[in-house]
Amino acid sequence: MTGVAVAGSGFIGPVHVEALRRLKNIRVTGILGSSPERSEQARLALGLPRAYASLDEMLADPDVQAVHLALPNVLHYEYSMRTLEAGKHVMCEKPLAMNAEESAALVEAASALGLEAGVCYNQRFYPMNLQVRSMIAGGELGALHSVVGSYVQDWLLYDTDYNWRVLSDKGGPLRAVSDIGTHWIDLVTSMTGLEVEAVLADLKIVHPVRKRPTGEVQTFSGTYEGDTEAIAIDTEDCGSVLFRFKGGARGCLWVSQVTAGYKNCLRYEISGAEQSVSWSSQFPNELRVGRRNVPSEALVRDPALLHDLPGRFTSYPGGHNEGFADTFKHCFRAFYEAVESGGSGERLYPSFEEGHKEIVLCDAILRSHREARWITI
């Protein structure tokens, strides 16, 4: 039985707890909040054994073999490094660190210590996305021509919408691209196997000034009513990125946190010489397969009809939909299978190495926007 502690009691921390509880041979030992009081509140709300008062206390718990980090971005490097140095496996929310120097150091530390280290890009683990990965690996789409899509939300549409993520000193100099755009990039590159060789970015700050509440608000928590102060914003609300992939394929991403009516919508279309595939997270159990000379089809998730890889990560029979929460369960399942095997099998979970590549790519995207030119990776 693997003991797992979770650091972070906001929006995503409890998602980790609930997903972990659905896995066999995993025991959630407790939770760490931003203060001892927050830790205890989360422990009571989630029915956990322990409320950790500090990171030191959590890492000193002999029952903890792995730690999940669901914290503000600025803490990812410190908490990940300290967890590794304590000899514990780590699953960190994205982005892995605030810059490529930090993420490279984390990759080196995890490798040197022989520990499993993952970044929570959960979008990979929708069964239909694993189906696309398997189809492309098997050559069903043929040579890939293009990958286009978007990731849009509306929770920061108004200038009165505020969260720590809009602050560059807390979340980093990129926001929409780093927060949700990297999910899209990780997903399409993991499915296609394509490597980015150059980027061209055009980003936009819709609200140069936002009204910050005098007290912090949680992600997706809704409208705040109370005293506010004006605060200058230097992170993007939306933008577009063009990609050149090694081998000649092209890509295009639109990312936005100010698109009214879309709470959390990731879409892609991948075009090959023989077929195309398209998918939306709003209809996650359906995959459109496009063909030219024979009828196209809508493939509905059913483990009896899927390839072996997605079939392994499908929990319910056809007609019984799977969604957002299930992707975390499957991501963590892949992670703990690697822990149990000592890393001897295929690593399907997003690794620190892949998290580092995302940071390098984000640095290039920001540079491209600032210099208004293509940047080679």
C-alpha positions as CSV (number, residue, x, y, z in Angstrom):
1,M,0.0,0.0,0.0
2,T,1.5,3.3,-1.1
3,G,1.0,6.3,1.2
4,V,0.3,9.5,-0.7
5,A,0.0,13.1,0.7
6,V,-1.5,16.0,-1.1
7,A,-0.2,19.6,-0.8
8,G,-2.9,22.1,-1.8
9,S,-6.4,22.5,-0.6
10,G,-7.9,24.8,-3.3
11,F,-9.7,23.9,-6.5
12,I,-7.4,21.1,-7.8
13,G,-6.1,19.5,-4.5
14,P,-9.4,17.8,-3.7
15,V,-9.6,16.5,-7.3
16,H,-6.3,14.7,-6.7
17,V,-7.6,13.3,-3.4
18,E,-10.7,12.0,-4.9
19,A,-8.9,10.4,-7.9
20,L,-6.3,8.8,-5.6
21,R,-9.0,7.2,-3.5
22,R,-10.3,5.4,-6.6
23,L,-7.0,3.5,-7.1
24,K,-6.2,0.2,-5.6
25,N,-3.2,0.0,-3.2
26,I,-3.2,3.8,-2.6
27,R,-3.9,5.4,0.8
28,V,-4.2,9.2,1.1
29,T,-2.4,10.0,4.4
30,G,-3.4,13.6,4.7
31,I,-3.4,17.1,3.2
32,L,-1.4,20.3,3.5
33,G,-3.1,23.7,3.1
34,S,-1.7,27.2,3.0
35,S,-2.0,27.4,6.8
36,P,-2.6,24.9,9.6
37,E,-6.2,26.2,9.8
38,R,-6.7,25.6,6.0
39,S,-5.2,22.1,6.4
40,E,-7.6,21.2,9.2
41,Q,-10.6,22.6,7.2
42,A,-9.6,20.4,4.2
43,R,-9.0,17.4,6.4
44,L,-12.5,17.6,7.8
45,A,-14.1,18.3,4.4
46,L,-12.4,15.4,2.8
47,G,-12.4,13.0,5.7
48,L,-8.6,12.5,5.7
49,P,-6.5,11.1,8.6
50,R,-4.1,14.0,9.0
51,A,-3.9,17.8,8.5
52,Y,-0.2,18.7,8.0
53,A,0.9,22.0,9.5
54,S,3.9,22.4,7.2
55,L,5.8,20.8,4.4
56,D,8.5,19.7,6.8
57,E,5.9,17.8,8.8
58,M,4.4,16.2,5.7
59,L,7.8,15.1,4.3
60,A,8.8,13.7,7.8
61,D,5.8,11.4,7.8
62,P,7.1,7.8,7.4
63,D,3.8,6.7,5.9
64,V,4.3,9.0,2.9
65,Q,6.0,7.5,-0.1
66,A,4.7,10.0,-2.7
67,V,3.5,13.6,-2.7
68,H,1.1,15.4,-5.0
69,L,1.6,19.1,-5.4
70,A,-1.5,21.3,-6.3
71,L,-0.1,24.7,-5.3
72,P,0.5,28.1,-6.9
73,N,3.1,27.9,-9.6
74,V,5.7,29.9,-7.7
75,L,6.0,27.1,-5.2
76,H,6.3,24.2,-7.6
77,Y,10.1,24.2,-7.8
78,E,10.8,24.5,-4.1
79,Y,8.2,21.9,-3.1
80,S,9.2,19.5,-5.8
81,M,12.9,19.7,-5.0
82,R,12.4,19.3,-1.3
83,T,10.1,16.3,-1.9
84,L,12.7,14.6,-4.1
85,E,15.4,15.3,-1.6
86,A,13.3,13.6,1.0
87,G,13.3,10.5,-1.2
88,K,9.7,10.6,-2.2
89,H,8.0,10.3,-5.6
90,V,6.3,13.5,-6.8
91,M,3.3,14.4,-9.1
92,C,3.3,18.1,-9.7
93,E,0.6,20.3,-11.2
94,K,1.7,22.2,-14.3
95,P,3.7,24.2,-15.0
96,L,6.6,22.3,-13.5
97,A,8.5,25.5,-12.6
98,M,8.7,29.2,-13.2
99,N,11.6,29.0,-15.7
100,A,13.6,26.4,-17.7
101,E,16.6,26.7,-15.3
102,E,14.4,25.4,-12.4
103,S,12.7,22.7,-14.4
104,A,16.1,21.4,-15.8
105,A,17.3,21.1,-12.2
106,L,14.3,19.1,-11.2
107,V,14.8,16.8,-14.1
108,E,18.4,16.2,-13.1
109,A,17.4,15.7,-9.4
110,A,14.7,13.1,-10.2
111,S,17.0,11.2,-12.5
112,A,19.9,11.2,-10.0
113,L,17.7,10.0,-7.2
114,G,15.9,7.4,-9.2
115,L,12.4,8.6,-8.3
116,E,9.3,8.8,-10.4
117,A,8.4,12.4,-11.1
118,G,5.4,13.5,-13.1
119,V,3.5,16.6,-14.3
120,C,-0.3,16.4,-14.2
121,Y,-1.2,16.9,-17.8
122,N,-4.4,14.9,-17.3
123,Q,-5.9,15.6,-20.8
124,R,-3.8,12.7,-22.2
125,F,-5.9,10.2,-20.4
126,Y,-9.4,10.7,-21.9
127,P,-9.8,7.3,-23.6
128,M,-10.5,8.8,-27.0
129,N,-7.2,10.7,-26.9
130,L,-5.4,7.5,-26.1
131,Q,-7.3,6.0,-29.1
132,V,-5.9,8.8,-31.3
133,R,-2.4,8.2,-30.0
134,S,-2.7,4.5,-30.8
135,M,-4.2,5.2,-34.3
136,I,-1.3,7.6,-35.2
137,A,1.3,5.2,-33.9
138,G,-0.2,2.5,-36.1
139,G,-0.1,4.7,-39.2
140,E,-3.8,4.9,-39.7
141,L,-3.8,8.7,-40.4
142,G,-0.8,8.5,-42.7
143,A,1.8,11.3,-42.8
144,L,0.6,14.2,-40.6
145,H,0.0,17.5,-42.3
146,S,-1.4,19.7,-39.6
147,V,-2.6,20.0,-36.0
148,V,-5.0,22.9,-35.2
149,G,-7.2,23.6,-32.2
150,S,-8.0,25.8,-29.2
151,Y,-8.4,25.8,-25.4
152,V,-10.9,28.4,-24.3
153,Q,-12.5,29.5,-21.0
154,D,-14.5,32.5,-19.8
155,W,-13.7,32.7,-16.0
156,L,-11.5,35.8,-16.5
157,L,-13.8,37.6,-19.0
158,Y,-14.5,40.7,-16.9
159,D,-12.1,43.1,-15.3
160,T,-13.6,42.3,-12.0
161,D,-12.5,38.6,-12.4
162,Y,-9.3,38.0,-10.4
163,N,-7.1,35.1,-9.2
164,W,-3.4,34.8,-8.2
165,R,-2.8,33.4,-11.7
166,V,-3.1,36.8,-13.3
167,L,0.0,37.9,-11.4
168,S,3.3,37.2,-13.1
169,D,5.2,37.0,-9.8
170,K,2.9,34.2,-8.7
171,G,2.1,32.3,-11.9
172,G,4.9,33.4,-14.3
173,P,5.1,35.8,-17.2
174,L,2.8,33.7,-19.3
175,R,-0.7,32.9,-18.1
176,A,-3.3,31.6,-20.6
177,V,-0.6,29.8,-22.6
178,S,1.1,28.4,-19.5
179,D,-2.1,27.6,-17.6
180,I,-4.2,25.9,-20.3
181,G,-2.3,26.2,-23.6
182,T,0.3,23.8,-22.3
183,H,-2.4,21.2,-21.8
184,W,-3.2,21.4,-25.5
185,I,0.5,21.3,-26.5
186,D,1.3,18.3,-24.3
187,L,-1.8,16.5,-25.5
188,V,-1.2,16.9,-29.3
189,T,2.5,16.3,-29.1
190,S,2.0,13.2,-26.9
191,M,-0.6,11.8,-29.4
192,T,1.3,12.7,-32.6
193,G,4.9,12.2,-31.5
194,L,5.6,15.5,-33.3
195,E,8.4,17.8,-32.0
196,V,8.1,21.6,-32.2
197,E,11.1,23.2,-34.0
198,A,9.8,26.8,-34.2
199,V,7.0,29.0,-32.9
200,L,5.4,32.4,-33.8
201,A,3.1,33.9,-31.1
202,D,0.8,36.9,-30.9
203,L,-0.7,37.4,-27.4
204,K,-3.1,40.0,-26.0
205,I,-3.9,41.5,-22.6
206,V,-7.7,42.3,-22.8
207,H,-7.7,43.9,-19.3
208,P,-4.5,45.9,-18.6
209,V,-6.1,46.7,-15.2
210,R,-8.1,44.4,-13.1
211,K,-10.0,44.9,-9.8
212,R,-8.4,42.8,-7.1
213,P,-10.5,41.9,-4.1
214,T,-8.9,42.7,-0.7
215,G,-9.1,39.0,0.0
216,E,-8.0,36.2,-2.3
217,V,-10.6,34.1,-4.3
218,Q,-10.4,30.5,-5.4
219,T,-10.2,29.5,-9.0
220,F,-13.6,29.2,-10.7
221,S,-15.3,30.4,-7.5
222,G,-17.5,32.9,-9.1
223,T,-18.2,36.7,-8.6
224,Y,-16.6,38.4,-5.7
225,E,-18.6,41.1,-3.9
226,G,-16.6,43.4,-1.6
227,D,-13.8,45.9,-1.6
228,T,-11.4,45.9,-4.5
229,E,-8.2,47.7,-5.6
230,A,-7.0,48.4,-9.2
231,I,-4.0,46.3,-10.2
232,A,-1.9,46.4,-13.4
233,I,-1.9,43.1,-15.4
234,D,1.1,42.0,-17.4
235,T,0.0,38.4,-18.3
236,E,-2.0,37.6,-21.5
237,D,-5.7,36.9,-21.5
238,C,-5.7,35.3,-25.0
239,G,-3.5,34.7,-28.0
240,S,-2.5,32.6,-31.0
241,V,0.6,30.4,-31.5
242,L,1.8,29.0,-34.9
243,F,4.0,25.9,-34.8
244,R,6.5,24.3,-37.2
245,F,7.0,20.7,-36.4
246,K,10.1,18.7,-37.3
247,G,9.3,16.7,-40.5
248,G,7.2,19.5,-42.0
249,A,3.8,19.4,-40.3
250,R,2.3,22.7,-39.2
251,G,0.2,23.7,-36.2
252,C,-2.0,26.5,-34.8
253,L,-3.4,27.1,-31.3
254,W,-5.8,29.7,-30.1
255,V,-5.9,30.0,-26.3
256,S,-8.2,32.2,-24.3
257,Q,-9.6,32.8,-20.8
258,V,-12.0,35.5,-21.9
259,T,-14.3,33.6,-24.4
260,A,-17.8,34.0,-23.1
261,G,-19.9,30.8,-22.7
262,Y,-17.0,28.4,-22.6
263,K,-16.1,27.2,-19.1
264,N,-13.4,24.7,-20.1
265,C,-13.2,23.6,-23.7
266,L,-10.2,22.0,-25.4
267,R,-10.5,21.1,-29.1
268,Y,-8.2,19.7,-31.8
269,E,-8.2,18.6,-35.4
270,I,-5.3,16.4,-36.7
271,S,-5.0,16.0,-40.4
272,G,-3.0,13.2,-42.1
273,A,-2.6,11.9,-45.6
274,E,-5.2,9.2,-45.1
275,Q,-7.5,10.4,-42.4
276,S,-8.3,13.2,-40.0
277,V,-9.5,13.1,-36.4
278,S,-11.2,15.8,-34.3
279,W,-12.2,15.9,-30.6
280,S,-13.7,18.3,-28.1
281,S,-13.5,18.0,-24.3
282,Q,-17.2,19.1,-24.2
283,F,-18.0,15.8,-25.8
284,P,-15.2,13.7,-24.5
285,N,-16.7,10.2,-25.3
286,E,-16.9,10.9,-29.1
287,L,-14.2,11.1,-31.7
288,R,-14.8,12.1,-35.3
289,V,-12.8,10.2,-37.9
290,G,-12.7,11.9,-41.3
291,R,-12.2,10.1,-44.6
292,R,-12.4,11.3,-48.2
293,N,-13.6,8.4,-50.4
294,V,-15.5,6.4,-47.8
295,P,-18.0,7.5,-45.1
296,S,-16.6,9.4,-42.1
297,E,-17.6,8.2,-38.7
298,A,-18.3,9.2,-35.1
299,L,-16.5,6.7,-32.9
300,V,-18.2,6.5,-29.5
301,R,-16.2,5.4,-26.5
302,D,-16.6,1.7,-25.9
303,P,-13.7,-0.5,-24.7
304,A,-14.9,-3.3,-26.9
305,L,-14.3,-1.1,-30.0
306,L,-11.1,0.7,-28.9
307,H,-7.5,-0.2,-29.4
308,D,-5.6,-2.0,-26.7
309,L,-4.0,1.2,-25.1
310,P,-7.3,3.2,-24.6
311,G,-9.0,-0.1,-23.6
312,R,-6.7,-0.4,-20.7
313,F,-7.6,3.1,-19.5
314,T,-11.4,2.8,-19.9
315,S,-13.2,1.9,-16.7
316,Y,-16.8,1.6,-17.9
317,P,-18.6,-0.2,-20.7
318,G,-20.0,1.6,-23.8
319,G,-22.9,3.9,-23.0
320,H,-21.5,4.8,-19.6
321,N,-19.7,8.1,-20.0
322,E,-16.3,9.0,-18.5
323,G,-15.1,12.5,-18.0
324,F,-12.8,15.0,-16.3
325,A,-12.4,13.2,-12.9
326,D,-11.6,9.9,-14.6
327,T,-8.6,11.5,-16.5
328,F,-6.9,12.2,-13.1
329,K,-7.6,8.7,-12.0
330,H,-6.0,7.2,-15.1
331,C,-3.1,9.6,-15.1
332,F,-2.3,8.7,-11.5
333,R,-2.8,5.0,-12.3
334,A,-0.1,5.2,-14.9
335,F,2.1,7.0,-12.5
336,Y,1.8,4.5,-9.7
337,E,2.2,1.5,-12.1
338,A,5.6,3.0,-12.9
339,V,6.3,3.4,-9.1
340,E,5.4,-0.2,-8.5
341,S,7.5,-1.5,-11.4
342,G,10.5,0.6,-10.5
343,G,10.3,2.4,-13.8
344,S,10.9,-0.7,-15.8
345,G,7.9,-0.5,-18.0
346,E,6.6,2.2,-20.5
347,R,6.2,5.6,-18.9
348,L,2.7,6.7,-20.1
349,Y,2.4,9.5,-17.6
350,P,3.8,13.0,-18.4
351,S,7.3,13.1,-16.9
352,F,9.4,15.9,-15.5
353,E,11.4,15.7,-18.8
354,E,8.2,16.5,-20.7
355,G,7.3,19.2,-18.2
356,H,10.7,20.8,-18.8
357,K,10.2,20.8,-22.6
358,E,6.9,22.7,-22.0
359,I,8.8,25.3,-20.0
360,V,11.4,25.7,-22.8
361,L,8.6,26.0,-25.3
362,C,6.8,28.7,-23.2
363,D,10.0,30.7,-23.0
364,A,10.2,30.6,-26.8
365,I,6.5,31.6,-27.1
366,L,7.0,34.6,-24.8
367,R,10.1,35.6,-26.6
368,S,8.4,35.3,-30.0
369,H,5.5,37.5,-28.9
370,R,7.9,40.2,-27.5
371,E,10.1,40.2,-30.5
372,A,7.3,39.6,-33.1
373,R,9.2,36.9,-35.0
374,W,9.7,33.2,-35.4
375,I,11.8,31.6,-32.6
376,T,13.6,28.3,-33.2
377,I,13.5,25.9,-30.3
